[in-house]
């Protein structure tokens, strides 16, 4: 059955509140109502009052060590080198005794939240951060755990959070992709799975700030803009005459619009993706690194109406510190800390933080016990993530791991709970954001997840 | 917030690692009791005095173990104690569970409890997280021998049976429309005023249209017809000459002759092969392609087999049977075993063998679940996979049915099989050795990895290496007749060393060739496409998880044996229930006997698909073929013919075509022709006011559906328009994102990890699961690709170069029109083009023509 309303119209009619749904144009695709109406199933658009409109997900691939960054455990000094029998500290690899963090923790912000010396910049914006110290997930291996973080399932088929969010809310800027991934290896981070392919994340590298290196084919290397206009007009004439001879057709008309948008988009995107257009002091604030580029670009994209941005700390699975964790963090934290803090500060200054959820974390954390003398093993049992903005409480730490920082104990927050809470802040009930596929209404949170209301402002 | 993810929960406790997601009862819908409490120190082996009474013995040695290691899954307060076994009451322990009694007081040898505790039962090993200490097992033996004295309360608490989702009853299920037999229907009588049917197909369409006072649209013009036929059967648009030859053929059989000729073209198999590859979720690699799930080097041979089989119009039933069970079919030739790529190159997960037995067990069931899903949705249009966790809520498929199917795939192991003849015993030995050596080589490599540590690593290394050497001797003896096979195993004993890899190309920079070829010849990456004489297939062997070493999990392969799976409560491998013999789902079976008797049962499964469920299989395929010709099927949900799917718009037509498809020996070429000869297919796709008004969605087919070309047809048509299409068939896959890849799109490497950029842009489906159809989107990125992409610029350059040979701009423009749009320009178009050339170039004009609606659109 074809539904006469386009999906956008439908969402507008049903959604309420959010106003700007734009699924029908540009990057977000032009698929007519049918495909979506079929899959839409019981989904009727966002139903809750939304606090946030955008998400920036900062992903530290490999599993950053919460013990050294966010979760101070004095008991580790007392029991250094030992394996107290009260807690089973076993993980998949052989580990030795408890290894205290060599990094000093101090209290910051109005509530005196403890943060390690590795993160002096984030410490300055702690009042914007809701630090969840009681995260847990369900798999100790990178690939499935990564899939859990990004899709809520270990299966290699499920759509990513960004796809769900853009499916649920549409886009604000029809000239831009609604879901962008920066420096992402793809896979679960950008996968649309069974959702229509228009909800797939569009991936851009950021190792070079030159937008021509970031967006393939964004510039025509052969002719200038004026000549391109001439060509575009000639093409337009041919397409219009073809459309006229065929008769009214959604695809043909949509494609003409899409071409016109694409022509404009080239210049707009070239401008938008060019962080070199930022004042020097802003660029300095983020730092001259690929991750700095990613974070700054994320801010520019969100400002321009992109719904969901994944920013990876570039370099692959490098937070996987099975050895030399302290030395590695000393090297890796400064630019991460600087850019992540700059992003929060900058969003705040521009009044964007309230409507933007900044999520920070890895697929799991690391053990308090040592591995190979100087490293730490994977730890999905208890680890830290933080969320800034988007109506989350700031300046707090929530939940707690056990005495040694191994297992989440108080106010445990599963990865499904986090997903449910993020969707809640975006105005969507996670049990109602569904897509009908293979005879079933699928959800980001499957049959799990509870909104963690304690951490919402 | 104590939700757990049942299937992926890690459940290691005292002897193993930690629990994840404690919470005794999780979401009620998928409730599974996790083993509560992480570390519990058991006091074992402390000497008890001789005076210890039996009761004291129980209290000191038995009860604590039961409490700490068993109660959490087997207690009377649970809605669904695992295996229906209750261990916190005396009666429960005496009564036993789904497999019957577990305790024979006084007789340890007869007590299944002991067998299960000592991990000698291959199916049920308790506690699932790791074997109890020998001393504890000894205590149990002693306790049972002395009469199993149990002072606990007798009366069990009120343990109600688990509330299960009950789907439709079997009886109601068997009445479901898609499961009914098919029979040819008499053609409905069509009054002349309703329109003129060309063949039987039309009579059904016209009858439905008449109900809404609609008629078919007039036949499309001949140019449109020949274009449709080329795209429909070969997957690219016709050239100018091909169009002309059809336009100039005024014989009454011109159209039929065209269809017949195209059906005989070898490129037919490429087009229809690609359709099937969507359903078969064909790919050359795996979603993550890690150490234990590297890419498939010989998947391309499966792709070539598909193409060849469709070209010879292999009957569809045989086509599917070979893909499931060629190795078991006596009349299958060795080259037909390439078909086994359907199972042997299916998506699989990485199995990090350092993970617990439960996690590895879960990964294996994920793999087998994928096979069930691919077959059930792909061939039968039924989603069976819901029954993994509970009886299907809507369709009459039970968990028993599901695990009966899972046993088939638990008894089927993926392997590389030789293309050359090998006697069966030697081949079996080779395949087992290959699997075993693969796992050992992987494990030994892990030991050498920096950052990886093992419990007793040094000891393990010695043991595993010795095992490898032992297998070498075994291979040398047992495969003596086949040095080539021994040679192919050498990579496990002597892993090729690769020089440090060059830095990976930046994401998004695909299609950029490395600056210079590597100076030193590198051994191929594991899984790199290969022309070695092997194929990715499967063989018959039962797979088990061996978790007897709590620090390292092995997968065992038992050739020639089968494995019946237990029903896994809520899909949890740690909660096995009743064991179900391999068999066909009851609701689908004809007759009461559902059991598979031979080997894994793959061949019986394949056969029953085309006997017991022949009607459904035929309906599903007829509907797919219809959808590939009309843009959508008679049933809109092509892979869901169950209660959650759509009903057919033209049930009699679907039935009739399905019945005649079977009658015509499951001939896809017959079916294609029958559909394409119809007036319904041949009608114009242009909008008509009365049609739009009465039936805007064109459910009744008052016009053909116009479409954008799919990714492959578009790329092939563009390349052909530029005169660059290389029609060489078959062989190793290439990188379609390379600008100078000019072969047909079907020969591009299909990656489950990373879709080719161009194909993804135009809605190529993800190959991780069977795709029921294609989305058709229009996006700005597509247009940017056409405006600025080097691929399209190269095509334009080639087209312009050949047109430049003509004298005069008008002639050059004419040539470009003929080459790209397969027609001459109109006078007005010529005039506009000449005006354009005052500012632009011939090459740019070629690019404009390549980017037109006319090129990408199929009216």
Interface residues (C-beta under 8 A of the other chain):
Chain A: X1 X2 X4 X26 X27 X28 X29 X30 X31 X32 X34 X35 X38 X85 X86 X87 X88 X90 X91 X92 X93 X94 X95 X136 X137 X138 X139 X140 X141 X143 X144 X148 X154 X155 X156 X157 X175 X177 X183 X184 X185 X186 X187 X191 X192 X193 X194 X196 X197 X198 X200 X202 X203 X204 X205 X207 X208 X213 X214 X216 X217 X218 X219 X220 X221 X222 X223 X227 X228 X230 X231 X232 X234 X235 X237 X238 X239 X242 X243 X246 X247 X248 X249 X251 X252 X254 X255 X256 X258 X259 X261 X262 X263 X265 X266 X320 X322 X323 X371 X372 X375 X380 X381 X407 X411 X412 X413 X414 X416 X417 X436 X438 X439 X440 X446 X447 X448 X449 X450 X452
Chain B: X1 X2 X3 X4 X5 X8 X9 X10 X12 X13 X14 X16 X17 X18 X20 X21 X26 X27 X29 X30 X38 X39 X41 X287 X288 X290 X347 X349 X350 X352 X354 X355 X359 X366 X373 X377 X383 X385 X386 X394 X395 X450 X451 X452 X453 X454 X455 X457 X506 X507 X508 X509 X632 X636 X637 X639 X640 X642 X643 X644 X645 X686 X687 X696 X697 X698 X699 X706 X707 X708 X752 X753 X754 X757 X760 X763 X765 X766 X768 X769 X775 X776 X777 X778 X779 X780 X781 X782 X783 X784 X785 X787 X788 X789 X790 X793 X829 X832 X836 X839 X840 X844 X845 X847 X848 X849 X851 X852 X853 X854 X856 X857 X859
